[in-house]
Amino acid sequence: MTNVKITEDILLKELFELFPESREVLKNHGYDRIISLDIEEVVIDKLSLRGLLRLTCSDNEEGWVNLTKEIQNLYNKKLEDM
């Protein structure tokens, strides 16, 4: 597995393919609302991480930094387990 840097432009579909565990992390950052509205299948291949944060009114630098750290930690843990 190669080193991956998570950016704000990654589409949720790509992110979930790389790290299925990130779906649980995103639920704490507003993704649960997309699931409850039953629009997940419609937006997953068009919505980026930044777009998700904007939709959920969490579009602040601290929220972004915390979210990317959580996802990057998932990736690092995956690398360690290999």
N, C-alpha and C positions, 0 to 999 in steps of 0.2 A: 504494500500500500504506500502510495506516495504522499508527501506532505500536502495538505490542503489548507488554504487560507479562506476563511468564511468572509465574504463581503456582503454589503448591504444589497447588492444587485442580484444575488443568487435567488433563483425562483424556488418557491416552496417545494415544487415537484422534485427539483434536483436535490434540494436539501434532504428531503425525506428518502430519496433513493440512496443517498450517501449515508445518512444517519437516521434511520427510522425512529430512534430514541428522541430525536429533536422534536418530534410531534408533541410529546409530553411536556417538554420545556416550553414550547410555544403556547401551550394551553394556559400557562401562567401569564402570558403576555398578550392575551386577547384572541388566540386562535380558537378557544372554546366557543366564542361567540359565532364564528364562521360555521362551526359544526352545528351549533344549536339552530342557526338559521337555515341549515341544510343546503348551503351553497358551496360546500367544500369541493365537490367535483367540478363546479363551474369555474372557480377561481384558482385552483391549485397550480395550474400550468401557466397562469398569467401573473400571479401575485408574487412580488419579491418580499424579502424580509423587511425592507424599508417601507414598502407599501402596506404591509401588515401593521407595522407600528403606526403609520399615519392613520390607517383606518380605526385603530383602537385607541387613538389619542395618546399614545405612548411615545410620540415622536420627539424625544428629548435625548440629548447626548448621553446622559447617565444611563437611561434605559437601554439605549443602543449598546453601550459598552458592556453593561451587565449581561445582556442577551448574547452578544457575540462571545463573551468569555464562557458562558455556560455551554454553548454549542461547541466552542473550541475545546473545552475540557472533555466533552463527550468524545470528540475525535482523538484527543491525546490518550484517553483511557482505552479506546479501541486499539490504538497503536501498541500500548503497553501489554494488552491482552494477547497480542499476536505472537 
